[in-house]
């Protein structure tokens, strides 16, 4: 992949979320590793799409991010009701790099 594009993505993450103690890699997950969820993730992806001029029109946020504040109470409800976790997939910095190259972020780009 393109190291220049990846480094620009890392700089954008750091400018929006702050500097991290460990080095970020293409496997770094936006939600699990960087703590992005809900509105923070949505705003970051909007900034990302503007910075790199990519389309998010086909991207389904709910597949990749929990809603804001969805940690304790909804987790307890899921435990007692037996309903599965609604989030199914992880979005990584490597996926964002692929999106920049393709000019869009969607299932086809992520799964390629």
N, C-alpha and C positions, 0 to 999 in steps of 0.2 A: 504494500500500500504506500501512499504518499506521506512521508514523514512531515512535510511542511503543512499539509492539511491537518494531520493529527495534532501537531503542536499548536496550531491555531485553535483547534477545538479545546485542547487542554487550557489554553489561555482564556478562552471564553468561559469555561467552567470556573476557573479560578477567579475571574473578574465578577462572576455572578454569585458564587457560593463560597469563596474564600480559598486560601491556600491549604493544601492537605499535607499531612505529615509523611505520607508515603507517596512514591511515584505512581502516577496513573498510567494504566496500560490500555490496550484495545479491549481487554476483557473486563475493565472496570465498569460495573453496573451503576446506572444513574440512581436507581432507587436503593438497592441493597447496600452499595458501597458508599455512595455520595449523599444518601439521605433525601433525595428529591422525591416528592410525592405531591399529589393534588395540584393546587394553584402554583406552587413553586415550580413543579415540573412543566406545567402548561406555559408559564411565563418564560422559563428557560428555553423551551422548544420554539416559542414565538421569536425570541431573540436569536436563537440559532438559525431559524429559517430566514430571518432578515439579513443576518450577517453573511450567510453563505448562499442566499438567494435560492432556496429550495422550497418545494411545495410540500405542505403537510395535509393537503386536502383528502388524502386517502388513509391517513394515519389514525388508528383507533387507540386513543389514550387509555381507555379502560382496560385494554389487554395488557398494558405494561406498567401502569401506576395505580396504586391504591388512591382513593379520594383523600383529601386533606384530613388529617386527624384519624384516619381509619387504622387504629392499632389495637387498642385495648377493648373497648366496648363491642365493636363489631366482631372482634376475634372471639369474645366470650359468647356472643349470640351464635356464631358459626359453630362453636364447640357444642353448644346445647341443641342446636337445630339439626346438626349434621350436614348442613349445606357446605358445598365446596367453596374454596377460595375463588373469588371472581377473577382475580388477576392470574394470568396464565403464563406470561412470558417476561423475559428480562430484556431491557434495552441497554446496550453497552456503548462505550465510546467508539468501538470498532464499527458498530452499526451506524453511528452518526457519520463516521468517515466514509462509509459506503454511500450514505445518502448524499453527501457532498459531491462525490464522484458521479452519482446517477442524476443529481439535480432534484431528487424527491425522496421523501421518507414514507415508505409503505411496506406492506407484507412482502412483496416481491423483492425489494431491495434488501430487507432484513434477512430473509431466508436464503438469499443467493449465496 
